[in-house]
Amino acid sequence: MPQNTIDSIGAAVLDLRQRMDPLDDAFRVLPRPAHVLPAISAGWEADLRSGLDAQEAALASLPSTRQDDPLARAIVARQMEEARLRLDTAFWAIFLTGYDHSPLGRVSGLFPTLPVDCPAARAWFLEALASVGGYLDGCLDASARAASRGRTPLDRSLKQALRDWSALERNQGRDLLPAEVTPDFAAEASALFERHVSPAVARYVGGLEHTWATTRGNDRPGLCHVPGGRADYERLVALHTDRAAAADEIHAYGLAEVARLRDALATLCEMDAQASVEEMLAPRPNEAVNATPADVAAEMCTFLDAARRSFADRFDFDRIGPMRSEAIPAHLSAASPPAYYIPGNDARPGTLMVNHAALVGQPCGAVQAMVFHEAIPGHHLQFEIARSVASPDYRRASWFNSFIEGWGLYCEELAAEEGLYVTRAALRGKIGMELLRAARLIVDTGLHARGWSFEKALACFMDVTGFATARAEREIARYIEYPAQALSYAMGKAWLLRLRADAHKALGRDFDLRRFHGEVLRYGAVPLDAMADQVTASLLLDQARRSTVQ
């Protein structure tokens, strides 16, 4: 029998992760998913748990050696922890609208973004579409089991899910198709939808209406209101923040950040600190705006060019490939952020998805921080460097939110340190994005740890961010159905700034920002708590080697 290695265990865990959720964003970096949507069942769950048990035992019995990679161990261990937590929470049973966990999010949110640019990709798309029926049947059975344990969904989520599934049915599944499909492929997919998917959607919708005769009211949206939910939330907080702090500490940090940022915004706008954030962020008279999608695209290109020039001595841009830009489909724009990034792989480049409906009419410069976050030196650089490293698939498909989203926020802050926000509109946009992330710390913990109502969370969020009601409601709905993920942004940035400060203190005048960035990014996505000692130790070793050579 072949001897276990970290890489063999990692490969086995990768297969378990893909069987659980083949459409997970982490697998975008691989050529194509290895599985289609699962037919969720008690037996399926037991089989996955058995697989995780076996790999955890294998990792525990693996002897440590001097050649051992502690980060590889940490990556595999944390991936198993996340997979087990997904099974324990079974959010596909009680979350009905959220992008990451719910059946609606996995189907309507992801299928339109799947690649269909080659015969193999088109064949897999049809295979995956055919699997939706069994997946929905399994999710409905899981919902019934959850209901028997008192784990019920939010009333407003149920109503929204019923509306969205009905709209999908009325459009005969056309909204599931990527924009670039040919008429022949569209016809084949539509016929498959009619035969296999539509009847399953009808069963699922009917089952939801029957199963959830009792739902949680809007006064009880958080996990703390379902059996075992408070403990689940603390586990999720630890996972999504790389053990940065407990929920109550994060709540307090969010309040302090909001106070700091409000003062900074008031000073920038030369307004009284008691003025509303909405007033402080509002466009000024005669301020130029991006009036068309073409204006938005041109401004983004300008900022990307500026980033490459300004950060040339801070990063290694030679290792990154091209990035393309696509418009978010109109039917998804209302529920989508202003932009998001889809990692590339060996077959296709990374893609910046742009929501023109959210950006047209905004002041010129307001999107600058977003470009640094999503593209360069943010997610595009981050994922491209990870892709350029010759590493096993389980490491290429690592996805740790605190590292990934923390890096995006770190890049926004780095641009401020470099003096790249030269207009008030750009600075307002940057501080506005920081306020959003600070508000998430308060509201997410308020909902799931402190028992806030939807209305209380909404009022707090609107006060902190200045968002209009409709956009704020979408944000709150996201935090309800993706608990603790929203904490990863600000807490990940805090981790990275702390790592940089520690490295700077250890190396003194020999500290080099380009080397620090290279060290942080060269491993791919890694749990930041596992990286804490590794970064400084590697930089000190490099310093010693260079001193010996000199």
Backbone torsions as a table, in degrees:
resi	resn	phi	psi	omega
1	MET	NA	132.2	179.9
2	PRO	-61.5	143.4	-179.8
3	GLN	-77.6	139.8	177.9
4	ASN	-65.9	144.6	170.3
5	THR	-132.0	167.6	176.9
6	ILE	-59.0	-40.6	-178.7
7	ASP	-66.9	-38.3	179.0
8	SER	-68.6	-37.4	176.5
9	ILE	-66.8	-42.6	177.6
10	GLY	-59.5	-40.6	178.6
11	ALA	-64.3	-41.1	178.5
12	ALA	-65.5	-38.9	178.6
13	VAL	-67.6	-38.4	176.7
14	LEU	-58.5	-42.9	178.9
15	ASP	-63.4	-40.5	177.4
16	LEU	-63.2	-42.4	178.2
17	ARG	-62.0	-41.8	-179.5
18	GLN	-69.9	-35.7	176.2
19	ARG	-65.0	-33.2	-179.7
20	MET	-72.5	-44.8	-176.6
21	ASP	-151.8	85.1	-175.3
22	PRO	-66.3	-16.8	-178.3
23	LEU	-95.4	7.7	177.7
24	ASP	-54.3	138.7	-179.1
25	ASP	-56.6	-27.9	-178.6
26	ALA	-58.6	-27.5	-173.8
27	PHE	-89.8	1.9	176.2
28	ARG	-60.4	-28.1	-176.4
29	VAL	-76.4	-12.8	178.9
30	LEU	-91.9	159.0	-174.2
31	PRO	-54.1	-49.8	174.6
32	ARG	-163.2	157.3	-177.8
33	PRO	-59.1	147.4	179.9
34	ALA	-87.4	-11.3	-177.3
35	HIS	-139.5	165.2	171.9
36	VAL	-103.0	-178.4	-178.0
37	LEU	-60.0	137.2	-175.2
38	PRO	-79.1	153.3	168.5
39	ALA	-88.4	92.7	-173.5
40	ILE	-64.1	133.4	179.1
41	SER	-158.6	169.4	176.7
42	ALA	-62.2	-38.0	178.2
43	GLY	-67.1	-41.1	176.4
44	TRP	-59.4	-45.3	179.6
45	GLU	-63.4	-44.4	-179.5
46	ALA	-62.5	-37.7	179.7
47	ASP	-65.2	-41.7	178.3
48	LEU	-65.9	-42.2	178.5
49	ARG	-62.1	-40.8	178.3
50	SER	-62.2	-41.1	177.7
51	GLY	-63.4	-41.6	177.8
52	LEU	-65.7	-41.0	177.4
53	ASP	-56.4	-45.6	-177.1
54	ALA	-64.3	-41.2	-178.0
55	GLN	-74.7	-33.0	175.4
56	GLU	-64.8	-41.0	177.7
57	ALA	-65.0	-40.6	179.8
58	ALA	-63.8	-41.4	179.8
59	LEU	-67.2	-40.3	-179.6
60	ALA	-64.9	-32.1	-177.8
61	SER	-87.3	-5.8	-177.6
62	LEU	-74.5	121.0	-177.9
63	PRO	-70.5	144.2	175.4
64	SER	-81.5	142.6	176.9
65	THR	-132.6	169.6	178.1
66	ARG	-63.9	-27.7	-178.9
67	GLN	-85.5	-4.5	-177.4
68	ASP	-63.2	144.2	178.1
69	ASP	-100.1	106.5	-177.2
70	PRO	-63.7	-29.8	178.7
71	LEU	-69.1	-37.1	177.6
72	ALA	-62.5	-42.8	176.2
73	ARG	-59.8	-45.4	-178.1
74	ALA	-64.1	-40.1	179.5
75	ILE	-61.5	-49.8	-177.8
76	VAL	-64.2	-44.3	-179.4
77	ALA	-61.3	-42.5	-178.5
78	ARG	-71.5	-34.5	176.0
79	GLN	-63.4	-39.2	177.1
80	MET	-68.0	-38.6	178.0
81	GLU	-60.4	-44.6	180.0
82	GLU	-65.1	-42.8	-179.9
83	ALA	-61.4	-43.0	179.7
84	ARG	-66.3	-37.6	179.0
85	LEU	-65.6	-37.0	175.9
86	ARG	-61.7	-42.2	178.2
87	LEU	-66.7	-41.3	-177.9
88	ASP	-64.8	-39.8	-177.5
89	THR	-83.9	-31.3	179.5
90	ALA	45.6	53.0	-175.7
91	PHE	-65.5	-18.2	176.7
92	TRP	-63.7	-14.6	180.0
93	ALA	-87.9	-32.8	-174.8
94	ILE	-116.6	-12.9	176.1
95	PHE	-98.7	125.8	-167.9
96	LEU	-113.1	-15.4	-176.1
97	THR	-129.3	-19.6	-173.1
98	GLY	-65.1	148.9	-175.8
99	TYR	-61.5	-44.4	-166.7
100	ASP	-83.9	-33.7	-171.4
101	HIS	-112.6	-31.2	-168.6
102	SER	-78.6	153.3	174.0
103	PRO	-57.2	-39.7	179.0
104	LEU	-62.7	-44.1	-179.4
105	GLY	-65.0	-41.3	-178.4
106	ARG	-69.1	-33.2	-176.8
107	VAL	-87.4	-65.9	-173.4
108	SER	-73.5	-28.1	-178.7
109	GLY	-80.0	-27.2	-171.4
110	LEU	-108.1	-35.8	-176.6
111	PHE	-57.7	-39.5	179.4
112	PRO	-64.4	-16.3	-178.5
113	THR	-100.2	-0.3	-178.1
114	LEU	-74.1	143.8	-179.3
115	PRO	-72.1	141.7	174.6
116	VAL	-136.4	38.1	-171.0
117	ASP	-94.8	7.5	176.6
118	CYS	-154.4	162.8	-178.1
119	PRO	-56.2	-41.0	-179.1
120	ALA	-64.7	-40.9	179.9
121	ALA	-66.6	-39.9	179.1
122	ARG	-66.8	-39.0	178.6
123	ALA	-64.1	-42.7	179.6
124	TRP	-66.3	-37.8	178.7
125	PHE	-57.1	-46.2	-179.4
126	LEU	-65.9	-38.3	177.5
127	GLU	-63.8	-42.7	179.1
128	ALA	-66.1	-40.1	178.8
129	LEU	-61.8	-40.3	178.7
130	ALA	-64.9	-23.8	-178.6
131	SER	-81.7	-9.2	-176.5
132	VAL	-61.3	-36.9	-177.6
133	GLY	-60.5	-51.8	178.7
134	GLY	-63.4	-35.3	178.5
135	TYR	-63.7	-47.4	-179.5
136	LEU	-65.1	-39.7	176.8
137	ASP	-59.7	-42.3	179.2
138	GLY	-66.1	-40.1	178.8
139	CYS	-63.9	-38.3	179.2
140	LEU	-65.1	-42.9	176.0
141	ASP	-61.4	-40.6	178.1
142	ALA	-63.5	-35.7	177.7
143	SER	-63.2	-40.2	178.9
144	ALA	-64.4	-40.9	178.5
145	ARG	-65.8	-38.9	178.7
146	ALA	-65.3	-40.1	-179.7
147	ALA	-61.4	-35.6	179.9
148	SER	-67.5	-19.2	178.6
149	ARG	-101.2	8.1	177.9
150	GLY	81.8	10.1	178.8
151	ARG	-94.1	103.3	-173.7
152	THR	-117.9	155.9	-179.9
153	PRO	-84.1	170.8	177.1
154	LEU	-76.3	140.9	-177.7
155	ASP	-58.1	-44.9	-177.7
156	ARG	-67.7	-30.2	177.3
157	SER	-68.5	-40.5	177.9
158	LEU	-61.4	-46.3	-178.8
159	LYS	-63.7	-40.6	178.3
160	GLN	-65.6	-41.5	179.2
161	ALA	-61.6	-43.0	179.6
162	LEU	-63.2	-39.7	177.6
163	ARG	-64.4	-44.5	-175.5
164	ASP	-70.8	-40.4	176.7
165	TRP	-64.3	-37.9	178.4
166	SER	-63.8	-40.1	178.0
167	ALA	-64.0	-39.1	178.3
168	LEU	-62.5	-40.3	178.3
169	GLU	-65.9	-43.7	-179.4
170	ARG	-60.6	-35.4	179.7
171	ASN	-86.2	6.4	177.5
172	GLN	53.7	35.0	175.9
173	GLY	78.4	4.7	-177.4
174	ARG	-63.1	-29.4	-179.4
175	ASP	-69.7	-9.5	177.2
176	LEU	-83.8	-11.9	-173.6
177	LEU	-87.3	135.9	172.0
178	PRO	-59.6	157.1	-172.8
179	ALA	-65.7	-30.3	-169.2
180	GLU	-93.2	16.7	-177.1
181	VAL	-72.5	150.4	176.1
182	THR	-80.2	160.1	178.2
183	PRO	-58.4	-39.2	-179.7
184	ASP	-64.7	-43.6	179.6
185	PHE	-65.8	-40.7	178.8
186	ALA	-60.9	-40.1	179.7
187	ALA	-65.4	-41.6	179.5
188	GLU	-65.2	-42.8	179.7
189	ALA	-66.7	-38.7	179.6
190	SER	-65.3	-39.5	178.0
191	ALA	-65.1	-39.8	178.7
192	LEU	-65.6	-41.3	177.5
193	PHE	-59.2	-44.9	-177.4
194	GLU	-64.0	-39.1	-175.8
195	ARG	-78.2	-43.9	-167.8
196	HIS	-111.0	-37.7	-172.1
197	VAL	-88.2	-46.0	-176.2
198	SER	-56.7	-46.2	177.7
199	PRO	-61.7	-36.1	179.5
200	ALA	-68.8	-38.4	177.1
201	VAL	-61.6	-42.6	178.9
202	ALA	-61.9	-42.3	177.6
203	ARG	-63.5	-42.6	-177.6
204	TYR	-64.3	-48.0	-179.3
205	VAL	-62.0	-45.7	178.8
206	GLY	-62.2	-39.5	178.7
207	GLY	-66.1	-39.4	177.6
208	LEU	-61.5	-44.5	-179.2
209	GLU	-61.8	-33.9	-178.5
210	HIS	-83.7	-45.3	-174.2
211	THR	-65.2	-41.3	-173.3
212	TRP	-98.9	53.7	173.5
213	ALA	-61.2	-28.2	175.9
214	THR	-115.9	126.0	178.3
215	THR	-127.8	166.9	173.3
216	ARG	-78.2	136.0	175.7
217	GLY	-74.6	168.9	-178.1
218	ASN	-65.9	-11.0	176.9
219	ASP	-82.0	-5.3	-177.3
220	ARG	-136.3	59.1	-174.7
221	PRO	-83.1	-19.4	-170.7
222	GLY	-82.1	163.6	178.9
223	LEU	-61.4	-26.6	-178.6
224	CYS	-65.3	-9.4	-179.6
225	HIS	-98.6	5.2	174.4
226	VAL	-117.1	152.2	-178.1
227	PRO	-56.2	127.2	179.7
228	GLY	75.4	2.1	-173.7
229	GLY	-69.9	-34.3	-178.8
230	ARG	-64.7	-41.5	177.9
231	ALA	-67.9	-38.8	175.9
232	ASP	-58.5	-40.6	-177.1
233	TYR	-65.0	-42.4	179.2
234	GLU	-63.1	-36.0	176.1
235	ARG	-65.4	-39.2	178.8
236	LEU	-68.7	-38.2	176.4
237	VAL	-59.6	-46.7	179.3
238	ALA	-61.2	-41.3	-178.3
239	LEU	-66.3	-48.1	-172.1
240	HIS	-81.4	-12.4	178.3
241	THR	-115.9	8.5	-177.9
242	ASP	52.1	48.7	175.0
243	ARG	61.4	30.4	-176.7
244	ALA	-66.2	-42.4	-176.8
245	ALA	-171.8	166.6	175.1
246	ALA	-81.8	169.1	-173.5
247	ALA	-58.6	-44.1	-177.9
248	ASP	-65.0	-38.0	177.9
249	GLU	-66.6	-39.1	179.3
250	ILE	-66.5	-39.7	177.4
251	HIS	-58.5	-47.0	-179.8
252	ALA	-64.3	-39.5	178.3
253	TYR	-63.0	-40.3	178.1
254	GLY	-61.7	-42.7	178.5
255	LEU	-61.6	-41.7	179.4
256	ALA	-65.9	-40.1	178.8
257	GLU	-63.8	-41.4	178.9
258	VAL	-61.9	-43.1	178.7
259	ALA	-61.4	-44.0	179.8
260	ARG	-62.9	-45.3	-176.0
261	LEU	-71.5	-36.0	176.0
262	ARG	-61.5	-41.6	178.8
263	ASP	-64.2	-42.2	179.5
264	ALA	-63.5	-40.8	-179.0
265	LEU	-68.3	-40.6	178.6
266	ALA	-63.0	-41.1	178.0
267	THR	-64.2	-45.0	179.6
268	LEU	-59.6	-43.5	-175.1
269	CYS	-86.8	-3.0	-178.8
270	GLU	55.2	47.5	-179.4
271	MET	-124.9	162.1	176.9
272	ASP	-63.3	140.3	-177.4
273	ALA	-63.8	-18.2	179.0
274	GLN	-85.2	-6.0	177.3
275	ALA	-63.7	154.9	179.8
276	SER	-73.2	151.5	176.2
277	VAL	-61.2	-36.0	178.8
278	GLU	-58.2	-42.5	178.0
279	GLU	-65.8	-42.5	-176.5
280	MET	-68.6	-32.4	-178.5
281	LEU	-89.0	-8.7	-175.5
282	ALA	-63.8	143.6	176.3
283	PRO	-58.3	144.3	179.6
284	ARG	-86.0	154.7	177.4
285	PRO	-56.1	138.9	178.0
286	ASN	66.2	13.2	177.6
287	GLU	-77.1	130.4	-178.1
288	ALA	-64.8	143.4	179.5
289	VAL	-126.9	160.0	172.1
290	ASN	-84.1	109.0	-170.1
291	ALA	-88.0	-18.4	-175.9
292	THR	-139.1	162.5	172.8
293	PRO	-56.2	-33.9	178.3
294	ALA	-64.6	-36.5	176.5
295	ASP	-63.2	-43.4	179.3
296	VAL	-60.3	-46.8	-178.6
297	ALA	-62.6	-42.5	-179.2
298	ALA	-64.4	-41.2	-179.9
299	GLU	-66.5	-40.0	178.3
300	MET	-61.5	-42.0	177.3
301	CYS	-61.0	-39.9	178.3
302	THR	-61.1	-43.9	-179.4
303	PHE	-69.6	-35.7	177.5
304	LEU	-64.3	-42.7	177.4
305	ASP	-62.5	-41.4	179.6
306	ALA	-65.1	-37.8	179.3
307	ALA	-64.1	-44.5	-180.0
308	ARG	-61.3	-40.2	179.9
309	ARG	-71.4	-48.2	-172.2
310	SER	-71.4	-31.0	-176.7
311	PHE	-101.0	13.4	-175.2
312	ALA	-59.8	-32.4	-179.6
313	ASP	-94.6	4.0	-179.8
314	ARG	-106.1	-19.1	-175.0
315	PHE	-142.6	161.0	175.3
316	ASP	-97.4	95.6	-178.5
317	PHE	-82.6	-6.7	-178.2
318	ASP	-69.2	-17.5	-173.6
319	ARG	-96.8	5.4	-177.4
320	ILE	-110.2	143.3	178.9
321	GLY	-90.8	-175.4	-178.5
322	PRO	-69.7	159.9	175.9
323	MET	-125.9	135.5	175.7
324	ARG	-105.1	166.6	179.6
325	SER	-126.8	138.0	177.4
326	GLU	-134.6	151.1	176.5
327	ALA	-81.8	136.7	172.8
328	ILE	-66.1	131.4	-178.4
329	PRO	-52.9	144.6	-174.3
330	ALA	-57.8	-38.3	-176.2
331	HIS	-72.4	-12.5	177.3
332	LEU	-103.6	-7.0	-170.2
333	SER	-65.5	-37.0	-176.0
334	ALA	-63.5	-31.3	-178.1
335	ALA	-101.4	8.6	-175.6
336	SER	-106.3	154.6	174.7
337	PRO	-71.9	172.9	179.4
338	PRO	-59.0	-31.5	177.5
339	ALA	-164.5	156.0	170.9
340	TYR	-154.0	162.2	-173.2
341	TYR	-112.6	136.7	174.3
342	ILE	-111.8	119.1	-177.9
343	PRO	-61.2	148.8	175.9
344	GLY	-90.2	176.5	173.9
345	ASN	-143.0	-166.9	-175.1
346	ASP	-67.5	-16.7	-177.1
347	ALA	-98.8	-23.0	-175.5
348	ARG	-150.4	149.8	-176.8
349	PRO	-76.4	164.0	172.0
350	GLY	-62.1	150.5	-173.3
351	THR	-129.7	128.6	172.4
352	LEU	-93.4	112.8	178.4
353	MET	-88.5	124.2	-171.7
354	VAL	-116.2	130.8	179.3
355	ASN	-98.9	90.3	-175.7
356	HIS	-62.9	-31.2	179.9
357	ALA	-60.9	-30.4	-179.3
358	ALA	-87.2	-19.5	-171.4
359	LEU	-106.6	-28.9	177.6
360	VAL	-64.6	132.0	-178.0
361	GLY	95.8	-7.4	178.0
362	GLN	-82.0	151.5	-180.0
363	PRO	-59.3	145.3	175.3
364	CYS	-59.8	132.9	-179.1
365	GLY	98.4	-17.6	-175.7
366	ALA	-65.5	-23.4	-176.6
367	VAL	-92.3	1.6	-172.1
368	GLN	-60.1	-47.8	-179.7
369	ALA	-62.2	-36.7	179.3
370	MET	-63.1	-38.6	179.0
371	VAL	-65.2	-43.7	178.1
372	PHE	-62.6	-35.9	-179.0
373	HIS	-71.6	-51.3	-171.5
374	GLU	-82.6	-28.1	-170.2
375	ALA	-117.1	-88.8	-175.8
376	ILE	-127.4	126.0	4.3
377	PRO	-93.2	28.0	-175.6
378	GLY	-83.6	-123.8	-168.6
379	HIS	-63.3	-37.1	-178.3
380	HIS	-63.5	-49.0	176.9
381	LEU	-60.3	-45.3	-178.0
382	GLN	-56.6	-51.5	-176.8
383	PHE	-74.1	-33.5	179.3
384	GLU	-66.6	-41.7	177.8
385	ILE	-64.5	-42.8	177.5
386	ALA	-60.6	-37.9	-179.0
387	ARG	-71.2	-27.5	-176.9
388	SER	-78.0	-14.3	-178.5
389	VAL	-84.0	133.6	177.8
390	ALA	-75.4	93.3	-177.5
391	SER	-137.0	159.1	180.0
392	PRO	-62.3	158.1	-177.3
393	ASP	-58.6	-35.7	-177.4
394	TYR	-65.1	-27.5	176.6
395	ARG	-84.0	-35.3	176.4
396	ARG	-64.1	-32.6	-178.7
397	ALA	-95.9	21.0	173.1
398	SER	-69.3	140.8	-179.8
399	TRP	-145.3	101.9	177.6
400	PHE	-119.4	113.9	-170.5
401	ASN	-59.3	-38.8	-177.9
402	SER	-62.7	-39.9	177.9
403	PHE	-69.5	-50.2	-172.6
404	ILE	-68.0	-52.3	-177.9
405	GLU	-76.4	-31.1	174.4
406	GLY	-61.2	-38.8	177.6
407	TRP	-62.2	-42.7	179.0
408	GLY	-58.6	-44.9	178.9
409	LEU	-69.3	-36.9	176.7
410	TYR	-58.3	-40.3	-179.7
411	CYS	-66.9	-35.9	174.5
412	GLU	-60.1	-43.3	-178.8
413	GLU	-70.0	-39.1	179.1
414	LEU	-61.0	-38.7	177.8
415	ALA	-62.2	-35.7	176.2
416	ALA	-66.8	-41.3	178.4
417	GLU	-62.4	-31.3	179.8
418	GLU	-86.0	-2.0	177.7
419	GLY	73.7	32.5	-175.4
420	LEU	-86.9	-15.6	176.4
421	TYR	-89.4	98.1	-169.7
422	VAL	-101.4	-6.5	178.0
423	THR	-117.7	158.6	178.8
424	ARG	-65.8	-34.6	178.8
425	ALA	-63.4	-40.5	179.0
426	ALA	-66.3	-42.1	179.1
427	LEU	-67.1	-39.4	176.0
428	ARG	-62.1	-41.2	178.8
429	GLY	-62.6	-41.1	179.8
430	LYS	-65.5	-47.0	179.9
431	ILE	-66.8	-36.3	176.9
432	GLY	-60.4	-40.2	176.8
433	MET	-66.5	-37.3	176.8
434	GLU	-64.7	-39.4	178.2
435	LEU	-63.2	-38.0	177.0
436	LEU	-58.8	-46.5	-177.4
437	ARG	-69.1	-35.1	176.6
438	ALA	-68.4	-39.2	177.5
439	ALA	-60.9	-36.0	179.1
440	ARG	-61.7	-37.7	179.0
441	LEU	-61.3	-40.4	-177.8
442	ILE	-73.9	-47.9	-171.4
443	VAL	-75.0	-41.6	-179.8
444	ASP	-61.2	-48.4	177.9
445	THR	-68.6	-33.7	177.0
446	GLY	-62.0	-42.8	-179.6
447	LEU	-67.4	-51.4	-166.1
448	HIS	-93.9	-22.4	-179.9
449	ALA	-108.6	-28.1	-174.2
450	ARG	-110.2	-2.5	173.2
451	GLY	77.1	25.1	-179.8
452	TRP	-61.3	149.5	171.8
453	SER	-78.6	164.9	175.9
454	PHE	-58.3	-42.9	-176.2
455	GLU	-65.5	-39.8	178.8
456	LYS	-67.0	-42.2	178.2
457	ALA	-63.0	-41.1	-179.2
458	LEU	-64.5	-45.9	-179.1
459	ALA	-62.1	-42.9	179.1
460	CYS	-63.7	-45.6	-176.5
461	PHE	-63.3	-44.2	-179.6
462	MET	-65.6	-37.0	179.1
463	ASP	-65.3	-40.3	-176.6
464	VAL	-75.5	-41.1	-171.5
465	THR	-99.0	-22.3	-174.4
466	GLY	76.8	10.7	-179.1
467	PHE	-67.8	149.2	171.8
468	ALA	-69.0	161.2	-172.9
469	THR	-57.2	-47.6	-175.1
470	ALA	-61.8	-44.9	-179.5
471	ARG	-68.0	-39.0	179.4
472	ALA	-65.0	-38.6	178.3
473	GLU	-62.4	-39.5	178.0
474	ARG	-63.8	-40.2	178.8
475	GLU	-63.7	-46.3	-179.1
476	ILE	-62.7	-40.7	177.8
477	ALA	-60.5	-37.4	178.1
478	ARG	-64.0	-44.4	-177.3
479	TYR	-67.6	-32.5	178.6
480	ILE	-64.1	-41.5	-172.2
481	GLU	-101.1	5.0	173.0
482	TYR	-139.2	66.1	-171.4
483	PRO	-58.5	134.7	172.6
484	ALA	76.8	-17.4	-179.7
485	GLN	-60.8	-37.8	-177.7
486	ALA	-66.3	-15.8	177.4
487	LEU	-74.9	-20.7	-170.5
488	SER	-67.2	-27.5	-175.6
489	TYR	-64.6	-64.8	-176.2
490	ALA	-68.6	-36.6	-179.5
491	MET	-71.4	-34.4	175.8
492	GLY	-65.9	-41.4	176.1
493	LYS	-61.1	-43.4	178.8
494	ALA	-61.3	-40.2	176.2
495	TRP	-57.6	-49.7	-175.3
496	LEU	-65.8	-40.4	177.1
497	LEU	-64.2	-35.5	177.6
498	ARG	-68.9	-40.8	176.8
499	LEU	-60.8	-41.5	-179.8
500	ARG	-65.8	-42.2	179.7
501	ALA	-63.9	-40.5	178.8
502	ASP	-63.7	-43.0	179.5
503	ALA	-65.6	-40.6	179.6
504	HIS	-62.7	-41.7	179.3
505	LYS	-64.7	-40.1	-177.5
506	ALA	-71.4	-36.7	-174.3
507	LEU	-95.5	-18.2	179.3
508	GLY	61.4	-131.7	-177.0
509	ARG	-68.3	-15.1	177.5
510	ASP	-82.7	-3.0	179.3
511	PHE	-64.0	132.5	-179.8
512	ASP	-128.8	121.7	-174.1
513	LEU	-65.2	-37.2	178.9
514	ARG	-63.0	-43.3	178.8
515	ARG	-65.7	-38.6	178.3
516	PHE	-60.3	-48.4	179.9
517	HIS	-61.4	-42.3	179.2
518	GLY	-61.5	-39.4	-179.9
519	GLU	-67.8	-40.8	-179.6
520	VAL	-65.3	-39.8	-172.1
521	LEU	-88.3	-17.7	-168.3
522	ARG	-73.2	-13.4	-178.9
523	TYR	-92.6	-5.6	-168.4
524	GLY	79.0	-165.4	-179.7
525	ALA	-73.2	128.3	-174.3
526	VAL	-138.8	145.5	171.7
527	PRO	-57.8	126.6	-172.6
528	LEU	-67.1	-29.9	177.6
529	ASP	-69.2	-29.9	176.7
530	ALA	-74.9	-26.3	-178.2
531	MET	-83.8	-14.4	-169.2
532	ALA	-52.4	-48.4	-179.1
533	ASP	-83.4	-26.8	-174.5
534	GLN	-65.6	-41.6	-174.8
535	VAL	-63.4	-53.4	-178.2
536	THR	-63.9	-40.9	-179.8
537	ALA	-61.6	-42.6	-180.0
538	SER	-66.5	-40.2	179.2
539	LEU	-66.9	-38.6	177.3
540	LEU	-65.4	-39.1	177.5
541	LEU	-64.2	-42.3	178.1
542	ASP	-63.7	-39.5	177.5
543	GLN	-60.7	-43.8	-179.6
544	ALA	-64.3	-41.0	179.6
545	ARG	-63.4	-43.8	-179.2
546	ARG	-66.9	-35.7	178.3
547	SER	-66.0	-37.3	178.9
548	THR	-66.0	-41.4	180.0
549	VAL	-64.6	-41.1	-178.9
550	GLN	-69.3	NA	NA
